[in-house]
Amino acid sequence: MSLDLEKSQQHVQQEIETFSDPEIGYPANHFAFISVRERFSLGGVSSLVEVGVGHGSAIPVFTAEGIRMSGFDIKPELVVESRERAQEFGQDPHSFIEADIEIPDSYIDLVGAGEFDALVAMGVLPHVKNTDAVLLNMSGLVRPGGHVAIEFRNSLFSLFTFNRYTREFIIDDLLNGVSSASREIMDKALAERIDVTKPGPATSAFHNPFEVEKVFQRLGFLDIEIIPFHYHAFMPSQESIDPREFRMQSMALESEESGWRGLFLCSAFLVYARTPSS
């Protein structure tokens, strides 16, 4: 085992040991990365591009499996941070650049573009203007038949939050097309039962996993799978009552295999798919 590979594995293990501490942020991305990493391993992935590299938290997770990583971000300070982390774990820091997935010319010089075995994108799709165009851009970074794992915020989770998001999902989505009189009756009933003033306005878009799956199908992706993650053992508004209980039970749920509970208990989901083979 190389020293770089061993260092990545040690880092991941040390990180896992801190996850039970409710004082640190919930390790949602770690659970997403692990589920994807297992699928990449089965698919023989050896090269990976990350869109939206952020602070470089994915680098040790995937390099611990011997995967070579590249990536980009729209924020130059995050590119600097990711380059430092890449070098720390034996990756080429010059493989991490400043670019925007909505502007293909910005990453045209990325070494390996169009030939990567796989792509990961966390926290990107909730902020783009044209979902179809961005998904096609991502597909173009990966070889034919390659793997993609792309995060979306889960609109179905609002049925579990019992707050303003619940009201908006029921009135605007579930009752879409119903008469205004009927919606007003329901709106009044909801206002009497839940706090429709919280939280504040969303800063990113929510997506329905059933609708997103159809988008991937329409664009020609194959072997599409919805992977919910970031479980909540009880409503987010109640987390402060017992932060440790919330943390431990939520993490335990990350390994549940019902196939449907995560669609409502998770605030996010991944779409794992293969790019068209030709």
N, C-alpha and C positions, 0 to 999 in steps of 0.2 A: 504493500500500500504506500502511495506517495505521501510525502509530508503534507502537501496541500490538501489532498483528499482526507487524510486523517484529521487535519485541522478543521475542515468543514464539518465533519461528523461530530467532533468534540463540541464545536460551537452549537450545533443543533441540539445536542443532548443537554448542554448547560442551559440553553434557552428554555427547553421543555421543563426543566426543574424549577423555573420561576413562574410557570403558568398559573399555579394555584393561588398566587398572591393577588387579591382583588385590587391592590393599589396600582398595579400596572394595567395598561390597556388590554382589553380582551383579545386573546391571540387568534382572532378569526382567520386571518390570512394563512397562518401556519396550518390550520386544518384543511383549508382549501389547497394549499401547496402539496400537502401529504397525499391527499386523494388523487391529485393530478399526477404527482410523481410516480405513484404506483402504476398508473395507466401508461405513463411515458416509458417506464421500465419494461412493461410487457410489450410495448410497441417498438423497442429498440432505439429510442431517441438518444442521440449523442450530441446534438446541437440545439440550442434554444435561444429564441429572441424574446425579450420581455418588452412590451409596450407600456410605458409608464413605470419606469424602474423605481421611482420614489427614493427611499432611503437605502435601497439595495438589500432589503430583508430577504428577498428570494434567493440571492446569490449563494449563501452557504447551504440552503436547503437542497438546491438542485446540483450544485457542484459536489455535494456529499455523495451523489450517485455517479460521479464521473462525467456529468454533462457539461459541455462547454457552453458558456453563456455570452450573449451580447444583448444590447438593449438601448433604449433611448427614452427621453423625457422632455417635456416642453420647458421645464424649469432648469436653468443652468446650474443653480446651486445644488440641485438634486443629482444632476449628472456628475458634478465634482465629487459628491458624497459616494455615489455608486462606483465611480472609478477607484476611489480609495479602498472601498470594500472589495472590489473585484481584484485589485492587486494583492490585498491581504489574503485572498483565497485562491491565488494562483491563476487568475484570469487576466486576459489582456485588457488593461484599462482603456486602450484606444478603441475597443469594441463597444464602448458606451458613449453615445453622442447626444447632442441636443437636437431634437427633431419633433415634428408634430404629425401624428398618424393621419390627420385630416389634410395634410399637405405632402403628397408623395415625393415631390422634388426635395423636400427637406431631409429625407433619409435615403435618397437615391445612391449615395456613396457608401452606405453601410455595408461593410464587407459581409458577404453571405446572403444578402437580401435575395429572396426568391428561392433559396436553397436550404433554409433551416428545416430541421426535422419537426420542430414544434414552436408554438408561440403561446405566451401567457400574457394576459392583460387584466390587471386588477385596478378598479376605480377609474376606468377610462370611459366605458360606454355610458355611464350615468351622466356624462358631461358633454357628449358630442352633439353636433347639430343634425347630422344625417347618419342614422344607424346603418342603413344599407351600404352607403359609400365606405364607411369606416370598416365594416366587416369584409368588404371586398378588398380594401387596402390591406387588411391583416392577412387575408387569404393569400394575397400576392407575395407576402414575405416568406411564405412557407412552400416547401416543395409539394408537387402534386401527391395527394394521399397522405400528407403530413397531418399533424395534430394541432388543434387549437383548444385553449381553455380560457374562456372570457367571462368576466364577472358582470353581473347585473344586480341592481337593487330590486328586492322582491316586493311587488305590490300586494301580493296575497297576505303578507305578514301583517298588513294593516287590520286584518280581521281579528288579530290577536292583541293588538295594542290598545284598543278601547280609548281612542283619543281622536283628534281632528282628522288624522289619516283614515281612521275607520269610517268616519262620517263621509269623507270625500270619496272613498272607494265605493261605499254603498250607494251614495246619491249619484255620483258621476259615472261609475262603471257598471255596477250591478243593475241599477235602475235606468241606465241609458235608454232613451226612447219611451220611457213611461211618462204619462202625463205630468205636467207641472203640479197639478193639484195633488196627485198621489205622492209625488216626491216631497212636497211641502209637508204633508202629513207625516211622512217618515222622518223628515229632517227635524220636525218638532219633537218627535218621539226620541230621536237620538240625543238631541240637546238636553233632554230631561234625564238621560241615563249615563252619558259619558261627558267628559270635559272636552268640548269641541274647540276650546281656545288654545290648547297645547297639543304638540309643540309648535314652534314658530314655523314659518313657511319653509318648505323643503328647498335645499340648495342644489339638489341633483334629481335626476329623473328616476322614477320607479318603472319597472317593467313586469308584465305578467308572464310567468314562465311558459304558459301554454301558447301565448301569442308569439313569444320570442322563438320558440321551437319552430313555428310555422315560417318565420322569417328566414331562419337558417335553411329550412327545406327549400324554400323558394329560391334562395341564392345558390343552391346546388351542393351544400354541405352534406356529408354522409355520416352514418353511425352517430346520430345526435343523442346526447344524454344530458339530462338536467341533474345537477348535483347541488342540492341545498347545503349551505353552511352558515355559520354564525347563529347557532341555536340560542333560544331564550327559554329558560326554565319557567319564568313567569314574566308578567308584563314589565317592560323597561322602566315604567314609572314607579315600580315597586322594588327595584333593585336595591335602593338605599336602605331598605328595611333589614336586609340580611345579605350584604355583598358577598360574603364567603359562600353561603348556601347557593346564591345565584350563580357564582362562578363555578363551583364544583359540579352542580347539577347540569348546568349548561354545557360544560365540557364533556360530561358523561353522555349527553345526548348526541354529541358530534359523531358518535359511532353507532347510533341507532340505525336499523336497516329496514324500517317499515316500507319505504318507498313513497310515502305520502305525508307523513307528519312534518317533515322538514319544509314542505311547501307552505306551511302556515306558521311554524315555529321559528323559521330562519328569516333573517332580514336581508339575506343575499343568496344568490345562487350562481353557480358556474354553468356555462354551456360548454360541454366537452364534445368535440366533433372532429371529423376528418375532412380535409379539403378535397375537392374533386380530383380524381386520379388522372384526368386529362383535360 
